Amino acid sequence: MKKIILYACILLAGLSSACRKNQIVENQENLPSLKNKSSLVNPNLVTQMHNLNLIYFVPNDLDTLAGYRKRLSDLMLWGQNWYKDEMQRNGYGPKTFGLLPDTATGGVKIILIRGALPKSSYPYSGGSGAVASEINAYFAAHPTEKTSEHSLIIIPRYSFQTNGTPSGGPFYGSGKWCYALDYEGMDIQNMGKTDAAGNLFTTWFGGMIHELGHGLNLPHNSQKVSENATLGMALMNAGNYTLSKSPTFLTATDAAILNVNQIFNNDNKTYYGSVTAGINKIHASYSPTNSSITVSGKYTTSVKVNSIVYYNDPNVNNEGTGVNHDYNAITWESKSIGLDSFYVVMPISDLQYKSDGMAYELKVKLVHENGNVTETIYTYTFAGGVPVLTFSSQNELSKTGWTIASFSSEETSGEGTVNGRASKLIDGNASTYWHSRWSSPATSYPHNVVIDLGSLKTANGLSLTQRSGLSRSVKNFEVLTSTDGINFTSVNNYVAANTNGAQYFSFGSPKSLRYFKIIANSAYDGLQFAALAELGLY
């Protein structure tokens, strides 16, 4: 064995300044001649300024699986080309994620990291944290090996079930990282087969590319009804069961998000920096003539918006909303109009679910040129086969001359110099917010704020915007009005939605007032703290 190691170190002397144990282990497979190593690089491999960190993570009670370098290189090259074709089909040219070459093998560079713990320390549920901790430590010691914010971590299978199905560690997306499983049948030779080996391959390889989509910033979404026959299955729906076997594709919204992804662009600009953005006006209507929902609006942003994407996510069988409840979201994409506007027409024939009472979340997402995506959520329902759209912006009263007359508490220290104060409720900026006092001594529900309009006004209702990101969202609240600031009359009790964007609450009839008071009575998180971004009148 010592002779083998010495021979390997001599061979690799021109390729590496050191001969570490993991390099020796990973090169014990049959290597091609190294005399003309540059000729080994696959000419079809796309390498960018920033590339996918491709990692093979092995718990200390396992070893690498035979042939993993060639098997996974072949599959990643196939996946890279598939993404390229889909981006081309969506009108962005042959763009795809970057991969680094392994000049020793002619394949794709795979970083082998041997874990410090046994496989039981990296379980499917919750195991990604321990894996990530060790990978981050590796990158801290080898900073040049991390070329982007995106990583695919592949872990060899832990065991086989009695039916031959492999099982193992983490297999999901987590931020800009994602996890997948390797097993002996993860081989391009099984691609497209309809036997047991082929079906198993489709599930696990399709699952790997699906999770890679999450690691590339893609949420779940589904094909339109009209796309079923022409394009097949959306990758970010159930494409993990169809990829390489039957038609599978990237939706237009997927492609728009990937178009601004760090590793889909061969430049060195800063990606994923901070963005301040919001939708300040939106209008939604339904046209019976063409059976379509039309949505338009205006936004503000600190970073240019390239595309706007629209996710119509139905709450089928009360499955809930949010991550892992959005596989059936039907999406559209449009380009920004000028620097601050958007417009889209969405035929409801492309929505699968239209039964009475069907609730939808409409997620309007701004796709920024630095790779970030900011989201505002609106809600609507169906009745009589048509959408009931009530979230259009109202013409709000000007807040010029408005002041805060009183408040039960505000946070003046813990939220920094920008946020926390009650005055942020009327500054016209949905990215700032008021927060009840949580520093000692903390205050509890109910919380209240009184706003002075400066003179007598007439209003039909109240607008309320939860804190961006929905932290400490208010649920139940009461509105009261007054003409003198002393005697208040209750208008009504309301329930705010736990969503971003302005919400409107009708007074039922016009009210003459100079002051209005909000009493927040409960929170969505069940805790004692409250936060709101904006209050207004219309």
C-alpha positions as CSV (number, residue, x, y, z in Angstrom):
1,M,0.0,0.0,0.0
2,K,2.9,2.4,0.8
3,K,4.2,1.8,-2.8
4,I,0.8,2.7,-4.2
5,I,0.5,5.8,-2.2
6,L,4.1,6.9,-3.1
7,Y,3.4,6.2,-6.8
8,A,0.1,8.2,-6.6
9,C,1.9,11.2,-5.0
10,I,4.6,11.1,-7.8
11,L,1.9,11.1,-10.4
12,L,0.0,14.0,-8.9
13,A,3.1,16.1,-8.1
14,G,2.4,18.4,-11.1
15,L,-1.2,18.8,-10.1
16,S,-1.2,19.5,-6.4
17,S,1.1,21.0,-3.9
18,A,0.2,18.4,-1.3
19,C,-0.9,14.7,-1.3
20,R,-3.7,14.4,1.2
21,K,-5.3,11.2,2.2
22,N,-8.6,12.0,0.6
23,Q,-6.9,12.7,-2.7
24,I,-5.2,9.3,-2.7
25,V,-8.4,7.5,-1.9
26,E,-10.4,9.2,-4.5
27,N,-7.7,8.5,-7.2
28,Q,-7.5,4.8,-6.6
29,E,-10.0,4.3,-9.4
30,N,-8.6,3.6,-12.9
31,L,-7.1,6.9,-14.1
32,P,-6.4,7.8,-17.7
33,S,-2.9,8.8,-18.6
34,L,-1.9,12.2,-17.2
35,K,0.6,13.1,-19.8
36,N,-1.8,15.4,-21.7
37,K,-4.1,16.3,-18.8
38,S,-5.6,19.4,-20.6
39,S,-7.0,17.1,-23.3
40,L,-8.9,15.2,-20.7
41,V,-11.3,18.0,-20.0
42,N,-14.7,17.5,-21.5
43,P,-15.1,20.1,-24.2
44,N,-18.8,20.3,-23.5
45,L,-18.3,21.2,-19.8
46,V,-19.4,24.8,-19.0
47,T,-17.2,26.6,-16.4
48,Q,-18.1,30.0,-15.1
49,M,-16.5,32.6,-12.9
50,H,-18.6,31.1,-10.1
51,N,-19.4,27.4,-10.2
52,L,-21.5,24.8,-8.3
53,N,-19.6,23.4,-5.3
54,L,-20.0,19.7,-5.9
55,I,-19.2,17.7,-2.7
56,Y,-19.1,14.0,-1.9
57,F,-19.6,13.8,1.9
58,V,-18.8,10.4,3.5
59,P,-19.6,9.6,7.1
60,N,-16.7,8.0,9.0
61,D,-18.3,4.5,9.1
62,L,-18.8,4.4,5.3
63,D,-16.6,4.7,2.2
64,T,-17.0,6.0,-1.3
65,L,-19.1,3.9,-3.6
66,A,-17.3,2.2,-6.5
67,G,-16.9,4.4,-9.6
68,Y,-18.6,7.4,-8.0
69,R,-16.4,10.0,-9.8
70,K,-17.2,8.8,-13.3
71,R,-20.9,8.0,-12.5
72,L,-21.6,11.4,-11.0
73,S,-19.5,13.3,-13.5
74,D,-21.5,11.8,-16.3
75,L,-24.8,12.7,-14.6
76,M,-23.8,16.2,-13.7
77,L,-22.7,16.9,-17.3
78,W,-26.1,15.5,-18.5
79,G,-27.9,17.8,-15.9
80,Q,-25.8,20.8,-17.0
81,N,-26.8,20.2,-20.6
82,W,-30.5,19.7,-19.7
83,Y,-30.6,23.0,-17.9
84,K,-28.8,24.6,-20.9
85,D,-31.5,23.3,-23.3
86,E,-34.3,24.5,-21.0
87,M,-32.9,28.0,-20.7
88,Q,-32.5,28.1,-24.4
89,R,-36.1,27.0,-24.9
90,N,-37.2,29.8,-22.5
91,G,-35.4,32.4,-24.5
92,Y,-32.3,33.1,-22.4
93,G,-29.7,31.4,-24.7
94,P,-27.7,28.4,-23.7
95,K,-27.1,29.4,-20.1
96,T,-26.5,26.8,-17.4
97,F,-24.8,26.4,-14.1
98,G,-21.0,26.2,-14.0
99,L,-19.0,23.2,-13.0
100,L,-15.2,23.0,-12.5
101,P,-13.2,20.4,-14.4
102,D,-11.2,17.6,-12.9
103,T,-8.1,17.6,-15.2
104,A,-6.9,14.3,-13.6
105,T,-10.0,12.3,-14.7
106,G,-11.5,14.3,-17.5
107,G,-14.7,14.6,-15.5
108,V,-16.2,17.1,-13.1
109,K,-14.4,18.3,-10.0
110,I,-15.9,16.6,-6.9
111,I,-14.6,17.6,-3.5
112,L,-14.3,14.6,-1.3
113,I,-14.9,15.3,2.4
114,R,-14.8,12.6,5.0
115,G,-17.1,13.3,7.9
116,A,-15.9,13.1,11.5
117,L,-19.0,11.2,12.7
118,P,-20.8,8.0,11.8
119,K,-23.9,8.0,9.5
120,S,-26.2,8.0,12.6
121,S,-25.1,11.6,13.2
122,Y,-26.3,12.7,9.8
123,P,-29.9,11.4,9.6
124,Y,-32.4,12.4,7.0
125,S,-34.3,14.5,9.4
126,G,-32.2,17.3,10.8
127,G,-28.9,15.9,9.7
128,S,-28.0,18.6,7.2
129,G,-26.9,20.9,10.0
130,A,-24.1,18.6,11.1
131,V,-23.0,18.0,7.5
132,A,-23.0,21.8,6.7
133,S,-21.0,22.5,9.8
134,E,-18.2,20.2,8.7
135,I,-18.3,21.4,5.1
136,N,-18.1,25.0,6.3
137,A,-15.1,24.1,8.4
138,Y,-13.5,22.5,5.3
139,F,-14.1,25.6,3.2
140,A,-12.7,27.8,6.0
141,A,-9.5,25.7,5.7
142,H,-9.6,25.6,1.9
143,P,-11.2,28.9,0.8
144,T,-10.2,28.6,-2.8
145,E,-12.3,25.5,-3.2
146,K,-15.6,27.4,-2.6
147,T,-16.3,29.2,-5.8
148,S,-19.9,30.2,-5.2
149,E,-22.8,30.3,-2.7
150,H,-24.4,27.2,-4.2
151,S,-23.5,23.7,-3.2
152,L,-24.8,20.2,-4.0
153,I,-23.8,17.7,-1.3
154,I,-24.1,14.0,-2.3
155,I,-23.9,11.4,0.4
156,P,-23.5,7.6,-0.3
157,R,-26.5,5.5,0.6
158,Y,-26.6,4.2,4.2
159,S,-28.4,0.9,3.5
160,F,-30.9,-0.8,1.2
161,Q,-34.5,-1.6,2.2
162,T,-35.8,-5.1,1.7
163,N,-37.3,-4.0,-1.7
164,G,-33.9,-2.8,-2.9
165,T,-34.6,0.9,-2.4
166,P,-31.6,2.8,-1.0
167,S,-32.0,5.0,2.0
168,G,-29.7,7.5,3.6
169,G,-29.1,10.9,5.0
170,P,-30.4,14.4,4.1
171,F,-32.1,14.7,0.8
172,Y,-33.6,18.1,0.3
173,G,-32.9,21.8,-0.4
174,S,-31.7,24.1,2.4
175,G,-31.2,27.6,1.2
176,K,-28.6,27.7,-1.5
177,W,-27.4,24.3,-0.6
178,C,-29.0,21.0,-1.4
179,Y,-28.5,17.3,-0.5
180,A,-28.9,14.1,-2.5
181,L,-28.1,10.4,-2.3
182,D,-25.6,8.2,-4.3
183,Y,-26.1,4.5,-4.7
184,E,-24.6,1.9,-7.0
185,G,-27.3,2.2,-9.6
186,M,-26.8,6.0,-9.9
187,D,-25.4,5.4,-13.4
188,I,-26.2,7.0,-16.7
189,Q,-26.5,3.5,-18.2
190,N,-29.8,3.2,-16.3
191,M,-31.2,6.4,-17.8
192,G,-34.5,5.9,-19.7
193,K,-34.8,2.2,-18.8
194,T,-38.3,1.0,-17.8
195,D,-37.1,-1.9,-15.7
196,A,-36.8,-1.9,-11.9
197,A,-33.2,-0.4,-12.1
198,G,-34.4,2.3,-14.5
199,N,-37.4,3.2,-12.4
200,L,-35.2,3.5,-9.3
201,F,-32.7,5.6,-11.2
202,T,-35.3,8.0,-12.4
203,T,-36.6,8.5,-8.9
204,W,-33.2,9.2,-7.3
205,F,-31.5,11.1,-10.2
206,G,-34.7,13.1,-10.9
207,G,-34.8,13.8,-7.1
208,M,-31.2,15.0,-7.2
209,I,-31.8,17.4,-10.1
210,H,-35.1,18.6,-8.4
211,E,-33.2,19.3,-5.2
212,L,-30.5,21.0,-7.2
213,G,-33.3,23.3,-8.4
214,H,-34.0,24.3,-4.8
215,G,-30.3,24.9,-4.3
216,L,-30.4,27.2,-7.3
217,N,-33.2,29.3,-5.7
218,L,-36.2,27.6,-7.3
219,P,-39.4,27.1,-5.3
220,H,-41.9,24.4,-6.2
221,N,-44.3,25.1,-9.0
222,S,-46.4,23.2,-11.5
223,Q,-47.1,23.1,-15.2
224,K,-50.1,25.0,-16.5
225,V,-53.0,22.9,-17.7
226,S,-52.2,23.8,-21.3
227,E,-48.6,22.7,-20.8
228,N,-49.4,19.1,-19.8
229,A,-49.8,17.9,-23.3
230,T,-47.0,20.0,-24.9
231,L,-44.2,20.1,-22.3
232,G,-45.1,17.4,-19.7
233,M,-44.1,17.7,-16.1
234,A,-42.5,20.7,-14.4
235,L,-39.2,19.8,-12.8
236,M,-40.1,21.7,-9.6
237,N,-43.5,19.9,-9.4
238,A,-43.0,16.1,-9.7
239,G,-40.1,16.1,-12.2
240,N,-38.1,13.9,-9.8
241,Y,-40.3,11.0,-11.1
242,T,-40.2,11.8,-14.8
243,L,-36.8,13.4,-15.6
244,S,-35.0,11.4,-18.3
245,K,-38.0,9.1,-18.8
246,S,-40.8,11.4,-20.0
247,P,-41.0,15.1,-21.0
248,T,-39.8,17.3,-18.1
249,F,-39.2,21.0,-18.2
250,L,-38.3,24.3,-16.5
251,T,-41.2,26.7,-16.3
252,A,-40.8,30.3,-17.5
253,T,-40.7,31.4,-13.8
254,D,-37.9,29.0,-13.1
255,A,-35.9,30.2,-16.1
256,A,-36.4,33.9,-15.1
257,I,-35.0,33.2,-11.6
258,L,-32.1,31.1,-13.0
259,N,-31.3,33.9,-15.5
260,V,-30.0,36.0,-12.6
261,N,-28.4,33.2,-10.6
262,Q,-24.8,33.6,-9.6
263,I,-23.5,30.4,-11.2
264,F,-25.5,30.9,-14.5
265,N,-23.6,34.1,-15.3
266,N,-19.9,34.3,-16.2
267,D,-19.2,37.6,-14.4
268,N,-17.7,38.7,-11.1
269,K,-20.3,41.1,-10.0
270,T,-21.8,40.9,-6.4
271,Y,-24.7,38.6,-6.1
272,Y,-27.3,38.3,-3.3
273,G,-26.6,41.6,-1.7
274,S,-29.3,43.4,0.3
275,V,-32.4,44.6,-1.5
276,T,-35.1,47.0,-0.3
277,A,-38.2,46.6,-2.5
278,G,-41.9,46.6,-2.3
279,I,-45.1,46.8,-4.3
280,N,-46.8,50.1,-3.6
281,K,-49.8,49.7,-6.0
282,I,-51.5,46.7,-7.4
283,H,-54.7,46.3,-9.4
284,A,-56.4,42.9,-10.1
285,S,-59.5,42.3,-12.2
286,Y,-61.2,39.4,-13.9
287,S,-62.4,39.7,-17.5
288,P,-65.4,37.4,-18.4
289,T,-64.7,38.1,-22.0
290,N,-61.4,36.4,-22.2
291,S,-61.7,34.4,-18.9
292,S,-58.5,35.9,-17.5
293,I,-57.1,37.5,-14.4
294,T,-55.2,40.7,-15.2
295,V,-52.8,42.0,-12.6
296,S,-50.8,45.2,-12.9
297,G,-49.0,47.5,-10.5
298,K,-46.0,49.6,-9.5
299,Y,-43.1,48.8,-7.3
300,T,-40.1,50.5,-5.7
301,T,-36.7,48.8,-5.5
302,S,-33.1,49.5,-4.6
303,V,-31.8,46.9,-7.2
304,K,-33.0,46.7,-10.7
305,V,-35.9,44.2,-11.4
306,N,-35.5,42.0,-14.5
307,S,-38.6,39.9,-14.3
308,I,-41.8,39.6,-12.3
309,V,-43.1,36.1,-11.6
310,Y,-46.6,35.2,-10.3
311,Y,-47.3,32.1,-8.3
312,N,-51.0,31.1,-8.0
313,D,-50.9,28.6,-5.1
314,P,-54.2,26.8,-4.3
315,N,-55.1,25.5,-0.9
316,V,-56.4,22.2,-2.1
317,N,-58.1,20.1,0.6
318,N,-56.9,22.6,3.2
319,E,-53.3,21.4,2.6
320,G,-52.0,24.8,3.8
321,T,-49.8,27.2,2.1
322,G,-46.0,27.9,2.0
323,V,-43.1,25.6,1.5
324,N,-44.0,21.9,0.6
325,H,-47.6,23.0,0.1
326,D,-46.8,24.7,-3.2
327,Y,-46.2,21.9,-5.6
328,N,-49.4,22.8,-7.4
329,A,-48.7,26.5,-7.8
330,I,-49.4,27.6,-11.4
331,T,-47.0,30.4,-12.5
332,W,-46.6,33.2,-15.1
333,E,-43.7,35.5,-15.8
334,S,-43.5,39.0,-17.3
335,K,-40.8,41.5,-17.9
336,S,-40.5,44.8,-16.0
337,I,-42.2,47.7,-17.7
338,G,-39.8,50.6,-17.4
339,L,-38.2,50.8,-14.0
340,D,-41.2,50.4,-11.8
341,S,-44.2,48.7,-13.3
342,F,-45.6,45.2,-14.2
343,Y,-48.6,43.7,-16.1
344,V,-49.7,40.1,-16.7
345,V,-52.7,38.3,-18.1
346,M,-53.4,34.9,-16.6
347,P,-56.2,32.8,-18.3
348,I,-58.0,30.8,-15.6
349,S,-58.3,27.8,-18.0
350,D,-54.7,27.1,-17.0
351,L,-55.6,26.8,-13.3
352,Q,-56.6,23.3,-12.4
353,Y,-58.6,24.1,-9.2
354,K,-61.6,26.4,-9.5
355,S,-64.3,25.0,-7.2
356,D,-66.4,27.3,-5.0
357,G,-64.5,28.5,-2.0
358,M,-61.1,27.5,-3.4
359,A,-58.6,29.8,-1.7
360,Y,-55.5,31.0,-3.5
361,E,-52.3,32.8,-2.5
362,L,-51.0,35.0,-5.3
363,K,-47.3,35.5,-4.7
364,V,-46.0,38.4,-6.8
365,K,-42.2,38.1,-6.8
366,L,-39.7,40.7,-8.1
367,V,-36.6,39.0,-9.7
368,H,-33.7,41.3,-9.1
369,E,-30.6,41.4,-11.3
370,N,-28.4,40.5,-8.3
371,G,-30.1,37.2,-7.9
372,N,-32.4,38.1,-5.1
373,V,-36.2,37.6,-5.3
374,T,-38.6,39.6,-3.1
375,E,-42.1,38.5,-2.6
376,T,-45.5,40.0,-1.7
377,I,-48.5,37.7,-1.1
378,Y,-52.2,38.5,-1.9
379,T,-55.2,36.2,-1.5
380,Y,-58.3,35.5,-3.5
381,T,-61.0,32.8,-3.8
382,F,-63.2,31.3,-6.4
383,A,-67.0,31.5,-6.5
384,G,-69.2,30.4,-9.3
385,G,-66.2,29.3,-11.3
386,V,-64.7,32.8,-11.4
387,P,-62.0,34.5,-9.2
388,V,-63.1,36.9,-6.5
389,L,-60.3,39.6,-6.4
390,T,-60.5,42.0,-3.6
391,F,-56.8,43.0,-3.0
392,S,-56.5,45.9,-5.4
393,S,-54.9,49.0,-4.0
394,Q,-57.2,51.6,-2.7
395,N,-56.7,55.4,-3.2
396,E,-55.4,56.1,0.3
397,L,-55.5,59.5,2.0
398,S,-52.3,61.5,2.1
399,K,-50.4,61.1,5.3
400,T,-49.0,64.6,5.1
401,G,-49.6,66.3,8.5
402,W,-50.3,63.0,10.3
403,T,-48.7,62.5,13.7
404,I,-48.6,59.8,16.4
405,A,-50.9,61.1,19.2
406,S,-50.1,58.2,21.7
407,F,-49.0,54.6,21.9
408,S,-48.9,51.9,24.5
409,S,-45.2,51.2,23.9
410,E,-42.5,51.2,21.2
411,E,-39.1,49.7,21.0
412,T,-36.5,52.5,20.9
413,S,-33.3,50.5,21.6
414,G,-33.4,46.9,20.4
415,E,-34.5,47.6,16.8
416,G,-31.7,50.0,16.0
417,T,-32.1,53.6,14.8
418,V,-34.4,52.9,11.8
419,N,-37.2,50.7,13.2
420,G,-39.2,50.2,16.3
421,R,-40.8,53.6,16.8
422,A,-44.5,54.2,16.3
423,S,-43.8,57.0,13.8
424,K,-42.7,54.3,11.3
425,L,-46.4,53.3,11.0
426,I,-47.1,56.5,9.0
427,D,-43.8,57.1,7.1
428,G,-45.1,55.6,3.9
429,N,-42.4,53.0,3.8
430,A,-43.5,49.3,4.0
431,S,-39.9,48.2,4.8
432,T,-39.8,50.0,8.1
433,Y,-42.0,49.1,11.1
434,W,-43.2,49.8,14.6
435,H,-42.6,47.2,17.3
436,S,-44.0,47.0,20.8
437,R,-41.4,47.2,23.5
438,W,-39.6,43.9,24.0
439,S,-36.6,45.2,25.9
440,S,-37.0,45.1,29.7
441,P,-39.7,45.7,30.8
442,A,-41.5,44.1,27.9
443,T,-45.1,44.9,27.2
444,S,-47.9,42.5,26.5
445,Y,-51.2,42.4,24.5
446,P,-53.3,44.4,24.0
447,H,-51.1,47.1,22.3
448,N,-52.5,50.3,20.9
449,V,-51.6,53.3,18.8
450,V,-53.5,56.5,18.3
451,I,-53.0,58.6,15.1
452,D,-53.9,62.3,14.6
453,L,-54.8,63.2,11.1
454,G,-54.3,66.9,11.8
455,S,-57.8,67.9,10.7
456,L,-61.2,66.3,10.2
457,K,-61.2,63.8,7.3
458,T,-63.7,61.3,5.8
459,A,-62.6,57.7,5.3
460,N,-64.2,54.5,4.1
461,G,-61.8,52.1,5.6
462,L,-58.4,51.3,7.0
463,S,-55.3,49.9,5.3
464,L,-52.9,47.7,7.3
465,T,-49.5,46.3,6.3
466,Q,-47.8,43.6,8.4
467,R,-44.1,43.9,9.0
468,S,-42.2,42.6,6.0
469,G,-41.3,39.0,6.5
470,L,-44.3,38.6,8.9
471,S,-42.4,38.5,12.1
472,R,-44.7,39.3,15.1
473,S,-47.7,39.6,12.8
474,V,-50.9,41.0,14.4
475,K,-54.0,38.8,14.1
476,N,-57.1,40.3,15.9
477,F,-57.5,44.0,16.1
478,E,-60.1,46.7,16.7
479,V,-60.5,50.1,15.1
480,L,-61.9,53.1,16.9
481,T,-62.4,56.7,15.7
482,S,-62.7,60.1,17.3
483,T,-63.2,63.7,16.4
484,D,-61.6,65.2,19.6
485,G,-59.0,62.6,20.6
486,I,-60.8,61.9,23.9
487,N,-64.0,60.1,23.1
488,F,-63.6,57.1,20.8
489,T,-66.2,55.0,19.1
490,S,-65.5,51.5,18.0
491,V,-66.0,50.8,14.3
492,N,-65.4,47.1,14.3
493,N,-63.2,44.1,15.2
494,Y,-61.2,42.6,12.3
495,V,-58.8,39.7,11.6
496,A,-55.7,40.6,9.6
497,A,-54.2,38.0,7.2
498,N,-50.7,36.8,7.9
499,T,-49.5,38.0,4.5
500,N,-47.2,40.7,3.2
501,G,-48.7,43.7,1.3
502,A,-51.5,46.2,2.2
503,Q,-54.7,44.8,3.5
504,Y,-58.0,46.8,3.4
505,F,-60.8,46.7,6.0
506,S,-64.0,48.5,5.2
507,F,-65.8,50.7,7.9
508,G,-69.1,49.7,6.3
509,S,-70.0,53.3,5.8
510,P,-68.0,56.6,5.5
511,K,-66.7,57.9,8.9
512,S,-65.8,61.5,9.7
513,L,-62.8,61.5,12.0
514,R,-59.6,63.3,13.1
515,Y,-58.2,60.5,15.2
516,F,-58.2,56.7,14.8
517,K,-57.0,54.1,17.2
518,I,-55.8,50.6,16.6
519,I,-56.0,48.1,19.5
520,A,-54.0,44.9,18.6
521,N,-55.4,42.0,20.7
522,S,-53.4,39.0,19.5
523,A,-50.6,37.7,17.4
524,Y,-50.2,34.9,14.8
525,D,-47.2,33.5,16.7
526,G,-49.1,33.5,20.0
527,L,-46.5,35.6,21.8
528,Q,-46.9,38.9,23.5
529,F,-45.1,41.1,20.9
530,A,-46.6,43.1,18.0
531,A,-45.2,44.7,14.9
532,L,-46.7,46.5,11.9
533,A,-45.3,48.2,8.9
534,E,-47.9,50.8,7.9
535,L,-51.4,52.1,8.8
536,G,-53.5,54.2,6.6
537,L,-57.0,55.2,5.5
538,Y,-58.9,55.2,2.2
